């Protein structure tokens, strides 16, 4: 038998039946690359707070407003993708005096129109820029002195005023030492030549100030305690001699008050003088002596 006859006599093959159960879900089609980019771009950055509206450059201060605006446009660049949107946003944060400097230049038919965000910021910078800022801060720095300030407050002001100045670190260390209070100079003068870092010197000044503050507080407490425990000054006699102990108070009767020695005797109505003692009369006695035209001293 040939191979062809064997194949012809073989029974026909039966098709395999599929497995019993639910069919698997169809596979989702792959998202094209351009559609993926569109989905990602819809997630915008967290929006920062808006700067206050700029008016006269004082409240808010122009430099502070300028820095806030640059940070806002940089962090939320996806919120303002076009130059026109940036320009519109900056314009919306202007009012009053600041707006009056740019409103005419925002017209399309203006002689020098503003078309970009950088142009409007440059105009505002020229208007509110303080050309004398460095000179003014230099004058304040030269007159700065610690005096009765805390070192923390003085050190903060020292850093603020010296920031725009072109002083070297050794010069700043000398200036800091020169502007300290007299007590601080006595403590820090010995460590001046051994230090080369301004912040290291300031840290040692801060520690010295804390030690001085604690020492002064302890001294004040000692003086206060000494004043409280000091014996009372004895009453002086008429001849100016001090007794070893204050004279005891004498309880008065119903018509008298306590009797005690005094330095001087003033002729005041209602007082009876006997040697170096003073007896205060009652209001009824005073009225009676006045009605009878009698002397307050001798009652005659």
VOBA-1610 file (N, C-alpha, C; in pm, whole numbers, padded with zeros to 5 digits, always signed):
BEGIN
Unk+00088-00120+00000Unk+00000+00000+00000Unk+00090+00123+00000Unk+00048+00209-00083Unk+00128+00331-00095Unk+00082+00434+00008Unk+00163+00542+00026Unk+00131+00648+00124Unk+00004+00720+00084Unk-00022+00737-00046Unk-00141+00806-00092Unk-00265+00725-00056Unk-00259+00585-00070Unk-00375+00504-00036Unk-00403+00509+00113Unk-00299+00515+00202Unk-00319+00521+00348Unk-00383+00652+00389Unk-00346+00759+00329Unk-00405+00889+00362Unk-00550+00893+00319Unk-00583+00833+00205Unk-00719+00834+00155Unk-00811+00751+00243Unk-00763+00640+00306Unk-00845+00556+00391Unk-00857+00605+00535Unk-00776+00701+00579Unk-00780+00751+00718Unk-00908+00829+00742Unk-00971+00818+00867Unk-01097+00892+00895Unk-01069+01043+00900Unk-01168+01118+00867Unk-01150+01265+00869Unk-01134+01318+01014Unk-01050+01419+01033Unk-01023+01478+01165Unk-01140+01565+01207Unk-01174+01557+01339Unk-01284+01637+01392Unk-01230+01769+01448Unk-01304+01880+01430Unk-01257+02010+01486Unk-01266+02011+01640Unk-01166+02071+01702Unk-01159+02078+01849Unk-01260+02181+01899Unk-01345+02137+01994Unk-01447+02228+02049Unk-01383+02325+02148Unk-01427+02449+02155Unk-01369+02546+02250Unk-01404+02511+02394Unk-01321+02562+02489Unk-01341+02532+02631Unk-01470+02596+02679Unk-01534+02522+02771Unk-01661+02572+02824Unk-01633+02684+02925Unk-01703+02796+02915Unk-01685+02910+03007Unk-01692+03042+02931Unk-01688+03155+03008Unk-01698+03287+02942Unk-01573+03315+02861Unk-01593+03381+02753Unk-01481+03415+02665Unk-01405+03534+02724Unk-01275+03540+02707Unk-01195+03651+02761Unk-01232+03783+02693Unk-01223+03895+02767Unk-01259+04024+02706Unk-01162+04060+02597Unk-01209+04134+02503Unk-01118+04174+02394Unk-01013+04273+02444Unk-00895+04264+02390Unk-00784+04353+02430Unk-00813+04496+02385Unk-00780+04592+02475Unk-00802+04733+02441Unk-00698+04778+02340Unk-00743+04859+02249Unk-00646+04906+02149Unk-00545+05001+02214Unk-00424+04998+02166Unk-00318+05084+02220Unk-00348+05230+02187Unk-00322+05317+02287Unk-00344+05460+02267Unk-00231+05518+02185Unk-00265+05589+02080Unk-00158+05648+01998Unk-00071+05743+02080Unk+00047+05768+02034Unk+00144+05851+02107Unk+00096+05995+02117Unk+00036+06053+02012Unk-00008+06192+02018Unk-00123+06210+02117Unk-00209+06105+02130Unk-00316+06113+02228Unk-00262+06104+02371Unk-00155+06025+02395Unk-00094+06020+02527Unk-00039+06155+02567Unk+00024+06227+02479Unk+00079+06359+02510Unk-00032+06455+02546Unk-00148+06441+02479Unk-00260+06530+02510Unk-00314+06505+02650Unk-00321+06377+02692Unk-00371+06344+02825Unk-00278+06397+02933Unk-00147+06385+02914Unk-00050+06430+03013Unk-00054+06581+03029Unk-00074+06653+02921Unk-00071+06798+02926Unk-00191+06858+02999Unk-00295+06779+03024Unk-00412+06832+03093Unk-00389+06845+03244Unk-00283+06785+03301Unk-00253+06795+03443Unk-00165+06917+03465Unk-00228+07029+03507Unk-00156+07154+03525Unk-00090+07160+03662Unk+00007+07246+03674Unk+00078+07264+03801Unk-00013+07331+03903Unk+00023+07315+04030Unk-00053+07380+04138Unk-00039+07531+04127Unk-00150+07599+04130Unk-00148+07743+04108Unk-00103+07816+04234Unk-00001+07902+04218Unk+00046+07984+04329Unk-00048+08100+04353Unk-00039+08157+04473Unk-00124+08271+04505Unk-00084+08392+04421Unk-00180+08478+04393Unk-00155+08595+04311Unk-00087+08705+04392Unk+00010+08774+04336Unk+00067+08890+04406Unk-00039+08999+04422Unk-00022+09081+04525Unk-00112+09194+04543Unk-00099+09290+04426Unk-00203+09368+04403Unk-00201+09464+04293Unk-00100+09575+04322Unk-00014+09600+04226Unk+00088+09705+04239Unk+00026+09840+04209Unk+00048+09935+04303Unk-00008+10069+04286Unk+00103+10174+04282Unk+00148+10220+04399Unk+00249+10325+04405Unk+00388+10272+04435Unk+00407+10142+04438Unk+00538+10085+04464Unk+00576+10078+04611Unk+00484+10113+04701Unk+00513+10111+04845Unk+00437+10001+04916Unk+00312+09980+04879Unk+00231+09877+04943Unk+00144+09809+04837Unk+00193+09697+04778Unk+00317+09627+04814Unk+00441+09698+04759Unk+00557+09664+04817Unk+00683+09722+04772Unk+00718+09665+04635Unk+00770+09751+04546Unk+00786+09714+04406Unk+00879+09595+04388Unk+00994+09594+04457Unk+01089+09483+04441Unk+01027+09351+04485Unk+00952+09355+04595Unk+00886+09234+04643Unk+00782+09186+04541Unk+00705+09278+04487Unk+00605+09243+04387Unk+00671+09186+04262Unk+00782+09246+04220Unk+00853+09203+04099Unk+00901+09058+04113Unk+00959+09026+04229Unk+01008+08889+04251Unk+00892+08791+04256Unk+00784+08828+04322Unk+00667+08740+04327Unk+00612+08713+04187Unk+00609+08815+04103Unk+00556+08799+03969Unk+00644+08705+03886Unk+00776+08718+03896Unk+00865+08629+03821Unk+00849+08485+03869Unk+00836+08464+04001Unk+00816+08329+04052Unk+00683+08271+04004Unk+00581+08353+04001Unk+00449+08307+03958Unk+00451+08264+03812Unk+00509+08345+03725Unk+00512+08312+03582Unk+00601+08193+03553Unk+00705+08172+03637Unk+00793+08058+03616Unk+00730+07928+03666Unk+00671+07931+03785Unk+00613+07808+03842Unk+00485+07767+03772Unk+00407+07861+03723Unk+00279+07832+03655Unk+00287+07866+03507Unk+00399+07830+03446Unk+00416+07858+03302Unk+00313+07784+03218Unk+00267+07665+03265Unk+00168+07590+03188Unk+00030+07656+03193Unk+00006+07744+03292Unk-00121+07817+03297Unk-00123+07935+03200Unk-00005+07982+03164Unk+00005+08096+03072Unk+00101+08058+02959Unk+00053+07975+02865Unk+00144+07921+02763Unk+00183+08021+02655Unk+00103+08125+02635Unk+00132+08220+02528Unk+00178+08353+02587Unk+00244+08433+02505Unk+00292+08564+02549Unk+00175+08657+02578Unk+00066+08640+02503Unk-00052+08724+02526Unk-00115+08695+02662Unk-00119+08567+02701Unk-00177+08531+02832Unk-00090+08584+02946Unk+00043+08580+02931Unk+00132+08636+03032Unk+00112+08787+03045Unk+00105+08855+02931Unk+00087+08999+02933Unk-00046+09037+02998Unk-00151+08961+02969Unk-00282+08988+03029Unk-00278+08968+03179Unk-00208+08864+03225Unk-00203+08839+03369Unk-00129+08950+03443Unk-00014+08993+03389Unk+00062+09100+03455Unk-00022+09227+03460Unk-00093+09257+03351Unk-00178+09376+03348Unk-00288+09368+03454Unk-00339+09247+03479Unk-00447+09232+03577Unk-00400+09254+03720Unk-00268+09251+03744Unk-00214+09273+03877Unk-00163+09415+03896Unk-00210+09510+03813Unk-00172+09651+03824Unk-00297+09734+03852Unk-00274+09846+03918Unk-00383+09939+03945Unk-00325+10076+03974Unk-00410+10178+03968Unk-00372+10312+04010Unk-00252+10368+03936Unk-00150+10411+04013Unk-00032+10480+03959Unk+00047+10389+03865Unk+00061+10260+03899Unk+00135+10168+03813Unk+00064+10148+03680Unk-00067+10137+03683Unk-00143+10118+03559Unk-00133+10240+03469Unk-00125+10359+03529Unk-00120+10481+03448Unk+00007+10489+03363Unk+00114+10418+03402Unk+00239+10421+03326Unk+00239+10325+03208Unk+00148+10230+03203Unk+00150+10130+03096Unk+00023+10129+03013Unk-00082+10196+03057Unk-00210+10183+02988Unk-00205+10238+02847Unk-00133+10349+02827Unk-00126+10407+02693Unk-00043+10321+02598Unk+00055+10250+02654Unk+00141+10166+02571Unk+00080+10031+02539Unk-00033+10000+02599Unk-00099+09873+02570Unk-00190+09881+02449Unk-00217+10003+02399Unk-00299+10017+02279Unk-00218+09971+02157Unk-00283+09900+02064Unk-00209+09851+01945Unk-00153+09965+01860Unk-00221+10081+01854Unk-00176+10191+01771Unk-00084+10287+01845Unk-00031+10245+01961Unk+00060+10330+02037Unk+00192+10346+01964Unk+00261+10457+01990Unk+00389+10481+01924Unk+00492+10377+01965Unk+00493+10338+02092Unk+00582+10234+02142Unk+00498+10132+02218Unk+00429+10045+02145Unk+00338+09951+02213Unk+00413+09844+02291Unk+00349+09795+02396Unk+00402+09684+02475Unk+00339+09556+02423Unk+00424+09462+02377Unk+00374+09340+02317Unk+00410+09214+02395Unk+00504+09224+02488Unk+00548+09106+02562Unk+00543+09134+02712Unk+00550+09025+02787Unk+00549+09035+02933Unk+00676+09103+02984Unk+00791+09073+02923Unk+00916+09134+02968Unk+00916+09285+02947Unk+00853+09331+02844Unk+00849+09475+02817Unk+00772+09550+02924Unk+00658+09497+02966Unk+00580+09566+03069Unk+00653+09563+03204Unk+00726+09454+03232Unk+00802+09447+03356Unk+00920+09544+03353Unk+00981+09563+03237Unk+01091+09659+03226Unk+01043+09802+03247Unk+00924+09835+03195Unk+00869+09969+03215Unk+00844+09994+03364Unk+00786+09897+03432Unk+00759+09913+03575Unk+00889+09921+03655Unk+00990+09846+03612Unk+01118+09852+03682Unk+01182+09989+03670Unk+01174+10051+03555Unk+01230+10185+03537Unk+01153+10289+03618Unk+01024+10270+03632Unk+00942+10367+03706Unk+00971+10362+03855Unk+00978+10241+03911Unk+00986+10227+04056Unk+01126+10195+04106Unk+01225+10185+04019Unk+01359+10152+04064Unk+01416+10264+04149Unk+01472+10227+04265Unk+01533+10323+04357Unk+01682+10330+04327Unk+01724+10434+04258Unk+01864+10448+04219Unk+01953+10482+04338Unk+01896+10534+04446Unk+01974+10571+04564Unk+01966+10466+04675Unk+01918+10349+04642Unk+01900+10246+04746Unk+02034+10208+04808Unk+02137+10187+04726Unk+02266+10144+04777Unk+02328+10252+04865Unk+02318+10379+04822Unk+02374+10488+04901Unk+02301+10502+05034Unk+02168+10493+05030Unk+02090+10508+05153Unk+02119+10396+05252Unk+02130+10273+05203Unk+02160+10162+05293Unk+02302+10169+05346Unk+02394+10225+05264Unk+02530+10244+05313Unk+02537+10343+05427Unk+02459+10451+05418Unk+02455+10550+05526Unk+02397+10489+05654Unk+02292+10409+05640Unk+02233+10343+05756Unk+02331+10243+05817Unk+02408+10175+05732Unk+02504+10077+05783Unk+02615+10146+05862Unk+02661+10262+05815Unk+02767+10333+05887Unk+02720+10382+06024Unk+02593+10419+06036Unk+02540+10469+06163Unk+02484+10358+06252Unk+02489+10234+06206Unk+02434+10122+06283Unk+02520+10096+06407Unk+02457+10074+06520Unk+02526+10040+06643Unk+02434+09953+06728Unk+02495+09863+06804Unk+02415+09770+06884Unk+02346+09841+07000Unk+02419+09923+07075Unk+02368+09997+07191Unk+02289+09903+07284Unk+02158+09931+07302Unk+02077+09852+07394Unk+01992+09746+07325Unk+02019+09720+07198Unk+01943+09617+07127Unk+01990+09478+07169Unk+01906+09380+07143Unk+01951+09241+07156Unk+02044+09210+07039Unk+02135+09116+07061Unk+02230+09085+06954Unk+02158+09025+06833Unk+02052+08947+06856Unk+01981+08886+06743Unk+01921+08993+06652Unk+01859+09095+06712Unk+01801+09202+06632Unk+01910+09283+06562Unk+02018+09312+06632Unk+02128+09386+06572Unk+02194+09308+06459Unk+02214+09179+06476Unk+02278+09096+06374Unk+02191+09085+06249Unk+02060+09076+06266Unk+01969+09071+06150Unk+01976+09203+06072Unk+01978+09315+06142Unk+01987+09445+06074Unk+02123+09462+06008Unk+02228+09412+06070Unk+02362+09419+06013Unk+02368+09345+05879Unk+02310+09227+05873Unk+02311+09150+05748Unk+02226+09217+05640Unk+02112+09273+05679Unk+02025+09337+05580Unk+02093+09459+05516Unk+02157+09541+05598Unk+02217+09664+05546Unk+02348+09638+05472Unk+02420+09532+05510Unk+02548+09504+05444Unk+02533+09422+05316Unk+02414+09369+05288Unk+02396+09284+05170Unk+02431+09355+05039Unk+02385+09478+05013Unk+02417+09540+04885Unk+02555+09606+04879Unk+02631+09603+04988Unk+02761+09669+04993Unk+02871+09573+04950Unk+02975+09629+04890Unk+03085+09547+04838Unk+03199+09542+04940Unk+03171+09490+05059Unk+03272+09478+05163Unk+03325+09336+05166Unk+03455+09322+05190Unk+03514+09189+05204Unk+03478+09131+05341Unk+03500+09001+05357Unk+03467+08935+05484Unk+03549+08989+05600Unk+03682+09011+05585Unk+03757+09071+05697Unk+03706+09209+05734Unk+03665+09287+05634Unk+03612+09420+05663Unk+03481+09411+05740Unk+03395+09317+05702Unk+03268+09300+05772Unk+03289+09254+05917Unk+03392+09170+05940Unk+03421+09126+06076Unk+03464+09245+06160Unk+03549+09332+06105Unk+03592+09451+06178Unk+03474+09544+06205Unk+03386+09561+06105Unk+03269+09646+06125Unk+03178+09590+06233Unk+03160+09458+06233Unk+03074+09396+06334Unk+03131+09416+06474Unk+03262+09398+06487Unk+03326+09418+06617Unk+03317+09563+06661Unk+03332+09657+06568Unk+03329+09799+06601Unk+03190+09844+06644Unk+03086+09781+06593Unk+02948+09825+06621Unk+02887+09756+06742Unk+02960+09668+06808Unk+02907+09601+06926Unk+02899+09699+07043Unk+02822+09661+07145Unk+02815+09742+07267Unk+02946+09731+07344Unk+02965+09819+07442Unk+03092+09821+07517Unk+03114+09690+07592Unk+03011+09635+07653Unk+03026+09508+07723Unk+03063+09396+07628Unk+03000+09393+07512Unk+03031+09289+07414Unk+03174+09304+07360Unk+03220+09426+07343Unk+03357+09447+07295Unk+03458+09393+07394Unk+03434+09413+07523Unk+03527+09363+07624Unk+03539+09211+07618Unk+03428+09143+07586Unk+03430+08998+07580Unk+03491+08948+07450Unk+03459+09013+07337Unk+03495+08961+07206Unk+03625+09014+07151Unk+03685+09114+07213Unk+03805+09173+07155Unk+03921+09074+07149Unk+03923+08977+07241Unk+04032+08881+07244Unk+04020+08776+07134Unk+03901+08748+07090Unk+03882+08648+06984Unk+03877+08706+06845Unk+03907+08835+06831Unk+03890+08901+06701Unk+03992+08853+06599Unk+04120+08846+06636Unk+04224+08813+06539Unk+04223+08665+06502Unk+04163+08579+06584Unk+04166+08435+06557Unk+04055+08390+06464Unk+03961+08478+06428Unk+03846+08438+06348Unk+03858+08494+06207Unk+03818+08413+06108Unk+03819+08456+05969Unk+03681+08448+05906Unk+03586+08382+05969Unk+03451+08367+05916Unk+03356+08462+05988Unk+03279+08537+05911Unk+03186+08633+05969Unk+03079+08562+06052Unk+03024+08455+05999Unk+02918+08385+06070Unk+02971+08313+06193Unk+03095+08266+06189Unk+03154+08207+06308Unk+03171+08312+06417Unk+03216+08429+06378Unk+03231+08538+06475Unk+03095+08579+06532Unk+02992+08586+06446Unk+02858+08621+06493Unk+02804+08516+06588Unk+02833+08388+06563Unk+02786+08282+06652Unk+02850+08296+06790Unk+02980+08329+06795Unk+03045+08350+06924Unk+02992+08475+06994Unk+02959+08578+06917Unk+02897+08697+06975Unk+02763+08664+07038Unk+02686+08580+06970Unk+02556+08542+07024Unk+02571+08466+07155Unk+02669+08376+07163Unk+02692+08303+07287Unk+02738+08397+07399Unk+02826+08492+07365Unk+02872+08589+07465Unk+02757+08676+07514Unk+02667+08712+07424Unk+02553+08795+07464Unk+02462+08719+07560Unk+02442+08591+07536Unk+02360+08512+07627Unk+02424+08502+07765Unk+02557+08486+07770Unk+02625+08480+07900Unk+02614+08613+07973Unk+02630+08724+07900Unk+02616+08856+07963Unk+02474+08879+08014Unk+02376+08836+07937Unk+02237+08853+07979Unk+02208+08776+08106Unk+02257+08653+08114Unk+02236+08573+08234Unk+02309+08633+08354Unk+02431+08685+08332Unk+02506+08746+08442Unk+02437+08872+08492Unk+02388+08955+08401Unk+02318+09077+08442Unk+02188+09045+08515Unk+02118+08941+08471Unk+01995+08902+08539Unk+02024+08851+08680Unk+02131+08773+08695Unk+02167+08724+08829Unk+02208+08839+08921Unk+02279+08938+08866Unk+02319+09053+08946Unk+02198+09133+08991Unk+02102+09153+08903Unk+01981+09226+08940Unk+01903+09152+09047Unk+01897+09020+09039Unk+01827+08943+09140Unk+01897+08954+09276Unk+02031+08955+09276Unk+02104+08970+09402Unk+02078+09108+09464Unk+02080+09212+09382Unk+02054+09346+09434Unk+01911+09359+09487Unk+01817+09298+09417Unk+01678+09303+09464Unk+01663+09229+09596Unk+01730+09114+09610Unk+01723+09038+09735Unk+01791+09116+09848Unk+01902+09186+09818Unk+01971+09264+09921Unk+01885+09380+09969Unk+01811+09442+09878Unk+01723+09552+09918Unk+01608+09501+10005Unk+01557+09384+09975Unk+01446+09331+10053Unk+01490+09289+10192Unk+01612+09237+10206Unk+01658+09190+10337Unk+01727+09299+10417Unk+01749+09416+10362Unk+01816+09524+10434Unk+01724+09574+10546Unk+01776+09598+10673Unk+01690+09646+10783Unk+01639+09786+10754Unk+01518+09816+10805Unk+01458+09947+10785Unk+01535+10054+10862Unk+01540+10172+10807Unk+01609+10283+10871Unk+01532+10326+10995Unk+01603+10341+11107Unk+01535+10378+11233Unk+01489+10522+11226Unk+01383+10552+11302Unk+01334+10691+11310Unk+01437+10778+11380Unk+01457+10893+11325Unk+01557+10984+11378Unk+01496+11066+11492Unk+01583+11098+11592Unk+01541+11185+11702Unk+01551+11330+11660Unk+01505+11421+11746Unk+01508+11562+11712Unk+01649+11613+11697Unk+01747+11558+11772Unk+01886+11601+11762Unk+01958+11535+11647Unk+01891+11449+11571Unk+01952+11383+11455Unk+02016+11252+11488Unk+02005+11201+11611Unk+02065+11074+11649Unk+01969+10960+11614Unk+02021+10857+11552Unk+01939+10743+11511Unk+01934+10641+11621Unk+01819+10594+11651Unk+01802+10490+11752Unk+01831+10354+11691Unk+01860+10258+11774Unk+01895+10125+11725Unk+01776+10051+11667Unk+01656+10086+11705Unk+01536+10019+11655Unk+01426+10122+11644Unk+01333+10102+11550Unk+01224+10198+11536Unk+01137+10200+11660Unk+01091+10321+11694Unk+01007+10337+11813Unk+00876+10262+11794Unk+00830+10194+11897Unk+00704+10118+11883Unk+00586+10212+11872Unk+00491+10170+11794Unk+00370+10251+11778Unk+00284+10239+11902Unk+00226+10352+11943Unk+00139+10356+12060Unk-00005+10357+12012Unk-00081+10262+12058Unk-00220+10254+12017Unk-00296+10368+12080Unk-00364+10443+11999Unk-00435+10561+12049Unk-00568+10520+12110Unk-00621+10613+12186Unk-00756+10595+12241Unk-00857+10623+12133Unk-00981+10632+12174Unk-01087+10654+12077Unk-01075+10789+12009Unk-01004+10885+12074Unk-00994+11020+12017Unk-00855+11051+11965Unk-00762+10953+11968Unk-00626+10976+11923Unk-00584+10866+11826Unk-00475+10901+11752Unk-00415+10804+11659Unk-00275+10775+11710Unk-00200+10686+11647Unk-00070+10644+11695Unk+00026+10760+11704Unk+00118+10753+11802Unk+00219+10855+11825Unk+00353+10797+11784Unk+00434+10873+11704Unk+00566+10827+11662Unk+00658+10945+11646Unk+00791+10927+11662Unk+00884+11036+11644Unk+00890+11078+11498Unk+00920+11205+11472Unk+00931+11258+11337Unk+01054+11345+11330Unk+01105+11367+11207Unk+01222+11452+11185Unk+01184+11599+11202Unk+01080+11639+11137Unk+01037+11779+11140Unk+00892+11784+11175Unk+00850+11901+11222Unk+00710+11921+11259Unk+00658+12035+11176Unk+00552+12011+11101Unk+00491+12116+11020Unk+00364+12162+11088Unk+00341+12291+11081Unk+00222+12348+11144Unk+00102+12325+11055Unk+00048+12207+11063Unk-00068+12171+10983Unk-00187+12156+11077Unk-00300+12209+11037Unk-00419+12202+11121Unk-00453+12057+11146Unk-00482+12026+11271Unk-00517+11889+11306Unk-00402+11815+11367Unk-00282+11874+11383Unk-00168+11807+11443Unk-00134+11875+11575Unk-00102+11799+11677Unk-00059+11852+11806Unk+00084+11811+11828Unk+00173+11906+11851Unk+00315+11881+11864Unk+00351+11882+12011Unk+00420+11780+12057Unk+00469+11774+12194Unk+00611+11722+12188Unk+00710+11809+12200Unk+00850+11769+12185Unk+00876+11725+12043Unk+00912+11598+12026Unk+00939+11542+11894Unk+00830+11446+11851Unk+00716+11453+11913Unk+00606+11364+11876Unk+00495+11442+11811Unk+00418+11371+11733Unk+00306+11432+11663Unk+00181+11352+11692Unk+00077+11419+11744Unk-00051+11354+11774Unk-00155+11410+11681Unk-00215+11323+11607Unk-00317+11365+11511Unk-00452+11371+11581Unk-00520+11485+11563Unk-00651+11504+11624Unk-00758+11444+11537Unk-00866+11408+11602Unk-00979+11356+11528Unk-01055+11471+11464Unk-01133+11446+11363Unk-01212+11554+11300Unk-01305+11623+11399Unk-01362+11549+11495Unk-01450+11613+11593Unk-01375+11711+11681Unk-01252+11673+11722Unk-01172+11763+11804Unk-01133+11889+11727Unk-01100+11871+11600Unk-01062+11988+11518Unk-01180+12084+11507Unk-01298+12032+11480Unk-01415+12120+11468Unk-01446+12190+11601Unk-01428+12117+11712Unk-01456+12176+11842Unk-01358+12289+11874Unk-01225+12265+11847Unk-01125+12369+11875Unk-01146+12491+11787Unk-01186+12469+11663Unk-01212+12583+11575Unk-01333+12663+11624Unk-01437+12591+11667Unk-01557+12661+11714Unk-01529+12742+11839Unk-01440+12692+11925Unk-01408+12762+12049Unk-01290+12858+12034Unk-01236+12870+11912Unk-01123+12958+11883Unk-01004+12925+11972Unk-00973+12798+11984Unk-00862+12753+12068Unk-00748+12704+11979Unk-00627+12703+12037Unk-00507+12665+11963Unk-00503+12513+11946Unk-00456+12470+11828Unk-00444+12326+11806Unk-00326+12266+11884Unk-00223+12348+11914Unk-00106+12297+11982Unk-00126+12286+12133Unk-00162+12400+12192Unk-00176+12401+12338Unk-00320+12388+12386Unk-00410+12390+12290Unk-00553+12378+12323Unk-00598+12488+12422Unk-00538+12601+12418Unk-00574+12713+12507Unk-00643+12819+12425
//
